Amino acid sequence: MQIDTRSLANNFLTPSIGTYAINLLFLFLILSLSTSIFAKEPIFIEESVNGLSIKDSIMVWHDPSDQKSLEHVIEVFQAGGFEQFDSPGSTGFIKGAIWSHFTLQNVTTDKVELALEYVDHQLISLEAFSTEQSADLNFTSIANLSLLDSFNEREYPHIRFVFSTTLQPGQTQEFLVKYSSQGSGYVFPALRIWTPSNLQKMQNLESIGLSFLFGGLFLMFVFAFVVGLITRRKLYFVYSIYALAKIVAWATIFGYTHKYVLSTNFHWSYISISGAFTIFCGLVFTRMFLETRKYTPWLDKFLLFMIANAVLLFVAALLHIKALAILSITVALLLYPVAFIAGIRRWSQGSKEALVYAVAWSFLATGLVSQALRDLGYVEHNFVNYYWPPLASYTEMIVIIVAIGIKVLTLRQQKIVAEKQYRDELEKSKIKLEVLVGERTIELQQQKLKAEIEAQTDSLTGTKNRRSFFSESQKFIADCKSQSLEFSLMMFDIDHFKSINDTFGHACGDEALKMFCKIVKARIRETDIFARLGGEEFSLLMVGSREQALQMAERLRKDVGSIEIETSKGTLTLTTSVGLSHMNAENSIDELMHQADAALYMAKHKGRNQVVEA
């Protein structure tokens, strides 16, 4: 029904007073109807309509109870209860249902088949009624769609609610559409109008785009999982789970899970559950990647709060507490920039990969925040911000895997540097140890040599001791015999040595022994063996003939006799008695010593200070 306002105005201006009053009353009624029932101009439909939005051409009414009948709604509409919808897109978070009214007029000369598509996925049920424009408003049901029904029952196998209508040439139809969240929720009381063929084309484009997104996320999942198996790094496994969770979440949100996996017994809570798990995985990955617990503890508390909120969303969805679930998901979306701030903070602390992560998260955060603002009714609903969150999510995952690569490369470089430092330190330690071992070896050798010398040397006089004398004399005699060399053995005894100790003291006695040895050592050769056998007794093995031995013994006796030691008790002089024995073919060292000792005894018995030959 259309109003010819020009004809009404002409009648109203006729000079007849009677008709003037009647026309005035009629015009008032018509204008009243015009401001209520026909407050919006019809939406003109042409032959090839392609996603025409009706948002600016609708009137809406809010039913808080979500229980009002169609008859009651018609009464409200006739009474002017419907108002112009002036929100950019959403009604915001409300309880109950929204009814909308709009009019379609076919301005072509052909019949037009139309597909009317709901613009969003966040709706539990949609009912549509239509009537040919007339005064009686006899609306009949043309669609009753529910998220809880089997997907196969839908007229259009579309991921969003779609219902159809047909307009005859020049026909005008009015529509009442009920949008219900079955409780509290966000409603976008708007539709897009398509021809069935154009809708199918758009659906195909959407499917291709989302398939590309899901395929990319799946490749990231496989890549991260395989790299995790190779490197044994937990970060890659968490990322792979995060990528898989995103596939499930976006597939569920956009209706593909309902269409292909759970065509029956689908429930709105599955969307919240998958979203909660994805948010949880993303935040766990963020804390691990940025190491916020270690480096930014105050921001880490915000991330822990966000994780707790994700758990709350999960529980609310499991318990079908829809209002709490919607509130929780809105809070989660609005808090997403916190992770971006954490990334910038870690970058300021010197983490290069954190900047790349912050850039990646900024894509996701802006997309999800825009979604939250769109749901709250502050941002217009359109294809750009509808698909911005999944596209931003996909971009985030790509950039994050680059950030992971940078992090792993940084860790590898740090490992290489650390290993080099370790090798350098190990080499330095090795060199130091070798030096210490060398020094210690030399020290031990010196100590060993010193011990050997001490074991073979008389500590007082520095000559060989009894043990050393017998040890070396065996070899000395064997060498001489093998080379047919003559040798002799001398036994020395300092005369009256006990009397020297008693008279001049032991210190003078020790000094006398030292002087004695000094005199003897000065006369003998290196090949000769001179030793202190004990007390004041000494022995000397020397190479040479009998005559040479006698001459050496006399010379040594005289040299010792020339020793004078000044003491506090006067001058101390020394004399020595010498016993001499010579080799033969059968002599051993014991026999030579026995013979020399007997000769020494004879020298003492004859008066001392003389040489006696055995």
Helices and strands as residue ranges (DSSP letters): H 5-12, H 17-36, E 43-45, E 50-53, G 55-57, E 59-63, H 70-78, E 83-84, E 93-106, E 112-118, E 125-132, E 140-146, G 151-153, E 162-167, E 172-186, E 191-194, H 196-231, H 234-253, H 256-256, I 257-261, H 269-290, H 292-295, H 297-318, H 322-334, H 337-348, H 352-376, H 383-456, H 466-482, E 487-494, H 497-504, H 506-523, E 529-534, E 537-543, H 546-561, E 564-567, E 570-573, E 576-582, H 589-605, E 611-613
